[in-house]
Amino acid sequence: MTRKPALGLWMCTALVVGSMVGSGVFLLPASLSPYGGISILGWLVSAGGAMCLALVMARLGALVPKVGGPYAFAREGFGDFIGFWVAWSYWISLLTANAALAVATVSYATVFWPNLGASPVAGGIAALAALWGLTFVNAWGVRAAGRVQVVTTVLKLLPLAAIGTIGFLYFEPDHFRPFNPTGGSPLAALTATVTLTLWAFMGLEAATVPAADVHEPARTIPRATLLGTAIAAVIFILSTSGVMGIIAPADLAVSTAPFADAAGSIWGEAGRLVIGAGATIACFGALNGWILLSGQLPRAAAQDGLLPAAFARLTPRGTPAFGLIFAASVATVLIGMNYTRGLVQAFTFLILLSTLATLLAYVFASATGLLFALRERFADAGAAGVAAPVRRMAVATLAFGFSLWAIAGAGPETVFWGFLLLVAGVPVFVLMRARASRPEGGDQRG
């Protein structure tokens, strides 16, 4: 009997929103405080770039409704090696994001249990508990993970909506003056804020990855991708503006739970606890979404012979349990290696690596979108129907340029380490290609 796909429009939209609305929006106001008003412009630019990327992903999701999302698109457009490289980089992004989101969940949980921040051992154990708990939920079944995603997405939007609406009653415009308090050039400040805010949009492609488990993927994936990205962009801009307008820049810069602190200044300790709970749920929900993806992506690459076959094996409930457990194991190592840095430093290091690795996937996905649009344009012998391919070419070009700009904004040190991690995957490709070309019947040496 054919297994019915488990994810519909609202579950996919929740996966997109839930994967984006997590640690980024809840922790970024403190990181953006030194940039003042220009950070809002950075959010707008990031939102524009994210929507261009979402349009490209939506189009590709309709044309290539295969498991793997950006990996499947790049392989379709440029062949096995580029497909493998994108899969490798995106996989690195997922593994590091899982570790970062587990750390972020614990960071906001310090609102309730301060000892989690004071004790690296207690914080590390709590992060691992969240990581492995959700890994087992995802290993149990895709539908179970989808239900967790819908519930956590709804719950975490409530505190964001409160700060993004009621918070404006306590808004202080002076907190955004001067517009660029860095003292440097506006372009440099804008680039820095775009790079920071882009982390919040990581996950816009989430609905394209588990395509085999999506109901009517050619229709559902594009709609969920665009709808989810638009919802997240509005939430990000309103809620972070609200926080920055409530808390003075000097106080915001040293806050470890800015949304909770903003709520505390309005509604007292009760408000601080309620918003702190929402932020913790947000990070927890984002972690659930990224864990789901960390099993689906290597599954797609393994099905194409680019990763070991174990990653493609499914349990009787249809989940890639081996890939999920492997991802959780790597994230465990990353958490252990970085927990001595402290919560904020560990989170910062991990999101830089995750963002950079994701951007390579975005670059090649945008290039694939441009390639398909060019093919469509050149295949059209007449004037009719030319406008649509030209629009798609323009959007793909903007998405490509935005991704390159964001890579440059990550800084030379991050680009250096990210490049080394990417090159480290080449021997894996060579090994898998050698296995694929090995003659049947064992050793054929004469």
Backbone hydrogen bonds, N-H to C=O, Kabsch-Sander energy under -0.5 kcal/mol:
donor,donor_aa,acceptor,acceptor_aa,energy
7,L,213,D,-3.0
8,G,6,A,-0.6
12,C,8,G,-2.5
13,T,9,L,-2.8
14,A,10,W,-2.4
15,L,11,M,-1.9
16,V,12,C,-2.2
17,V,13,T,-3.0
18,G,14,A,-3.0
19,S,15,L,-1.9
20,M,16,V,-1.4
21,V,17,V,-3.7
22,G,20,M,-1.7
26,F,22,G,-1.4
27,L,23,S,-1.9
28,L,24,G,-2.4
30,A,27,L,-0.7
31,S,27,L,-0.8
32,L,28,L,-2.5
33,S,29,P,-0.9
35,Y,32,L,-2.1
36,G,32,L,-0.5
36,G,33,S,-1.1
37,G,178,P,-0.7
38,I,35,Y,-1.1
38,I,179,F,-2.2
39,S,36,G,-1.6
40,I,37,G,-1.4
41,L,37,G,-0.9
42,G,38,I,-1.9
43,W,39,S,-2.1
44,L,40,I,-2.0
45,V,41,L,-2.4
46,S,42,G,-2.7
47,A,43,W,-2.7
48,G,44,L,-2.3
49,G,45,V,-2.7
50,A,46,S,-2.9
51,M,47,A,-2.3
52,C,48,G,-1.9
53,L,49,G,-2.4
54,A,50,A,-2.7
55,L,51,M,-2.4
56,V,52,C,-2.1
57,M,53,L,-2.9
58,A,54,A,-2.8
59,R,55,L,-2.2
60,L,56,V,-2.6
61,G,57,M,-2.7
62,A,58,A,-1.5
63,L,59,R,-1.9
64,V,60,L,-3.5
66,K,64,V,-2.6
68,G,209,V,-2.5
69,G,66,K,-1.1
69,G,208,T,-1.1
71,Y,68,G,-1.8
73,F,69,G,-2.2
74,A,70,P,-2.6
75,R,71,Y,-2.5
76,E,72,A,-2.0
77,G,73,F,-2.1
78,F,74,A,-3.0
79,G,75,R,-1.8
83,G,79,G,-2.1
84,F,80,D,-3.2
85,W,81,F,-2.7
86,V,82,I,-2.5
87,A,83,G,-2.4
88,W,84,F,-3.1
89,S,85,W,-2.7
90,Y,86,V,-2.9
91,W,87,A,-2.2
92,I,88,W,-2.3
93,S,89,S,-2.1
94,L,90,Y,-2.3
95,L,91,W,-2.7
96,T,92,I,-2.5
97,A,93,S,-2.4
98,N,94,L,-2.4
99,A,95,L,-1.5
100,A,96,T,-2.6
101,L,97,A,-3.0
102,A,98,N,-1.9
103,V,99,A,-2.0
104,A,100,A,-2.5
105,T,101,L,-2.3
106,V,102,A,-1.6
107,S,103,V,-2.1
108,Y,104,A,-2.0
109,A,105,T,-1.5
110,T,106,V,-0.8
110,T,107,S,-0.7
111,V,108,Y,-1.8
112,F,109,A,-1.5
113,W,109,A,-2.4
116,L,113,W,-2.3
117,G,114,P,-1.4
118,A,114,P,-1.4
119,S,115,N,-2.5
123,G,119,S,-2.7
124,G,120,P,-2.6
125,I,121,V,-2.4
126,A,122,A,-2.2
127,A,123,G,-2.3
128,L,124,G,-2.2
129,A,125,I,-2.1
130,A,126,A,-2.1
131,L,127,A,-2.3
132,W,128,L,-2.8
133,G,129,A,-2.1
134,L,130,A,-1.9
135,T,131,L,-1.6
136,F,132,W,-2.0
137,V,133,G,-1.4
138,N,134,L,-2.3
139,A,135,T,-2.1
140,W,136,F,-1.4
141,G,137,V,-1.2
145,A,141,G,-1.9
146,G,142,V,-2.5
147,R,143,R,-2.3
148,V,144,A,-2.1
149,Q,145,A,-2.1
150,V,146,G,-2.1
151,V,147,R,-2.3
152,T,148,V,-2.6
153,T,149,Q,-2.1
154,V,150,V,-2.2
155,L,151,V,-2.3
156,K,152,T,-2.2
157,L,153,T,-1.3
158,L,154,V,-0.8
158,L,155,L,-0.5
160,L,156,K,-0.9
161,A,157,L,-2.5
162,A,158,L,-2.0
163,I,159,P,-2.2
164,G,160,L,-2.6
165,T,161,A,-0.8
165,T,162,A,-0.7
166,I,162,A,-1.1
167,G,162,A,-1.3
168,F,165,T,-1.3
169,L,166,I,-2.1
170,Y,167,G,-1.6
171,F,168,F,-1.0
172,E,245,G,-2.0
175,H,172,E,-1.8
176,F,173,P,-2.2
177,R,174,D,-1.7
183,G,180,N,-0.9
189,A,185,S,-2.1
190,L,186,P,-2.8
191,T,187,L,-2.7
192,A,188,A,-2.1
193,T,189,A,-2.2
194,V,190,L,-2.5
195,T,191,T,-2.2
196,L,192,A,-2.0
197,T,193,T,-2.9
198,L,194,V,-2.0
199,W,195,T,-0.7
199,W,196,L,-0.9
200,A,197,T,-1.1
201,F,197,T,-0.6
201,F,198,L,-1.2
202,M,198,L,-0.6
202,M,199,W,-1.1
204,L,201,F,-1.4
206,A,203,G,-2.2
208,T,205,E,-1.8
209,V,205,E,-0.6
209,V,206,A,-1.1
211,A,208,T,-0.6
211,A,209,V,-1.0
213,D,210,P,-1.9
214,V,211,A,-1.6
215,H,7,L,-3.1
219,R,216,E,-1.4
220,T,216,E,-3.1
221,I,217,P,-1.8
223,R,219,R,-1.2
224,A,220,T,-2.7
225,T,221,I,-2.5
226,L,222,P,-2.2
227,L,223,R,-2.5
228,G,224,A,-2.6
229,T,225,T,-2.0
230,A,226,L,-2.2
231,I,227,L,-2.3
232,A,228,G,-2.3
233,A,229,T,-2.4
234,V,230,A,-1.9
235,I,231,I,-2.1
236,F,232,A,-2.9
237,I,233,A,-2.2
238,L,234,V,-2.1
239,S,235,I,-2.4
240,T,236,F,-2.2
241,S,237,I,-1.6
242,G,238,L,-2.0
243,V,239,S,-2.1
244,M,240,T,-2.5
245,G,241,S,-1.8
246,I,242,G,-1.0
246,I,243,V,-0.7
247,I,243,V,-2.5
251,D,248,A,-0.5
252,L,248,A,-2.7
253,A,249,P,-2.0
254,V,250,A,-0.5
254,V,251,D,-0.8
255,S,252,L,-1.4
259,F,26,F,-0.6
261,D,257,A,-2.4
262,A,258,P,-2.3
263,A,259,F,-2.3
264,G,260,A,-2.2
265,S,261,D,-1.8
266,I,262,A,-0.9
266,I,263,A,-0.6
267,W,263,A,-3.4
268,G,264,G,-1.5
271,G,267,W,-0.6
272,R,268,G,-2.0
273,L,269,E,-2.2
274,V,270,A,-2.2
275,I,271,G,-2.5
276,G,272,R,-2.2
277,A,273,L,-2.1
278,G,274,V,-1.9
279,A,275,I,-2.5
280,T,276,G,-2.1
281,I,277,A,-2.3
282,A,278,G,-2.2
283,C,279,A,-2.3
284,F,280,T,-2.2
285,G,281,I,-2.9
286,A,282,A,-2.4
287,L,283,C,-2.3
288,N,284,F,-1.8
289,G,285,G,-2.0
290,W,286,A,-2.3
291,I,287,L,-2.2
292,L,288,N,-2.0
293,L,289,G,-1.7
294,S,290,W,-1.9
295,G,291,I,-0.8
295,G,292,L,-0.8
296,Q,292,L,-1.3
297,L,293,L,-2.4
299,R,295,G,-0.9
300,A,296,Q,-1.9
301,A,297,L,-1.9
302,A,298,P,-2.6
303,Q,299,R,-2.1
304,D,300,A,-1.0
305,G,302,A,-1.6
306,L,301,A,-2.8
307,L,301,A,-0.6
311,F,308,P,-1.6
312,A,309,A,-1.7
313,R,309,A,-0.7
313,R,310,A,-0.7
315,T,319,T,-2.3
318,G,315,T,-2.6
321,A,319,T,-1.9
324,L,320,P,-1.9
325,I,321,A,-2.6
326,F,322,F,-2.5
327,A,323,G,-2.4
328,A,324,L,-2.2
329,S,325,I,-1.9
330,V,326,F,-2.2
331,A,327,A,-2.5
332,T,328,A,-1.9
333,V,329,S,-1.7
334,L,330,V,-2.3
335,I,331,A,-2.6
336,G,332,T,-2.4
337,M,333,V,-2.4
338,N,334,L,-1.7
339,Y,335,I,-1.4
341,R,338,N,-1.6
342,G,339,Y,-1.3
346,A,342,G,-2.5
347,F,343,L,-2.3
348,T,344,V,-2.5
349,F,345,Q,-2.3
350,L,346,A,-2.1
351,I,347,F,-2.5
352,L,348,T,-1.8
353,L,349,F,-1.6
354,S,350,L,-2.3
355,T,351,I,-2.9
356,L,352,L,-2.1
357,A,353,L,-2.3
358,T,354,S,-2.1
359,L,355,T,-2.1
360,L,356,L,-1.2
361,A,357,A,-1.0
362,Y,358,T,-2.0
363,V,359,L,-2.6
364,F,360,L,-2.1
365,A,361,A,-2.2
366,S,362,Y,-2.6
367,A,363,V,-2.2
368,T,364,F,-2.3
369,G,365,A,-2.4
370,L,366,S,-2.4
371,L,367,A,-2.5
372,F,368,T,-2.7
373,A,369,G,-2.1
374,L,370,L,-2.5
375,R,371,L,-2.4
376,E,372,F,-2.3
377,R,373,A,-2.4
378,F,374,L,-2.8
379,A,375,R,-1.8
380,D,376,E,-0.7
380,D,377,R,-0.7
381,A,379,A,-0.9
386,V,383,A,-1.6
390,V,386,V,-1.9
391,R,387,A,-2.5
392,R,388,A,-2.3
393,M,389,P,-2.4
394,A,390,V,-2.2
395,V,391,R,-2.5
396,A,392,R,-2.4
397,T,393,M,-2.2
398,L,394,A,-2.3
399,A,395,V,-2.5
400,F,396,A,-2.3
401,G,397,T,-2.6
402,F,398,L,-2.6
403,S,399,A,-2.0
404,L,400,F,-2.1
405,W,401,G,-2.4
406,A,402,F,-2.3
407,I,403,S,-2.0
408,A,404,L,-2.2
409,G,405,W,-1.9
410,A,406,A,-0.7
410,A,407,I,-1.1
411,G,408,A,-1.2
415,V,411,G,-2.2
416,F,412,P,-2.3
417,W,413,E,-2.2
418,G,414,T,-2.6
419,F,415,V,-2.5
420,L,416,F,-1.9
421,L,417,W,-2.0
422,L,418,G,-2.0
423,V,419,F,-2.6
424,A,420,L,-1.8
425,G,422,L,-1.4
426,V,423,V,-1.7
428,V,425,G,-0.6
429,F,425,G,-1.6
430,V,426,V,-2.3
431,L,427,P,-2.5
432,M,428,V,-2.4
433,R,429,F,-2.5
434,A,430,V,-2.4
435,R,431,L,-2.3
436,A,432,M,-2.0
437,S,433,R,-1.6
438,R,434,A,-0.6
438,R,435,R,-0.8
442,G,439,P,-0.6
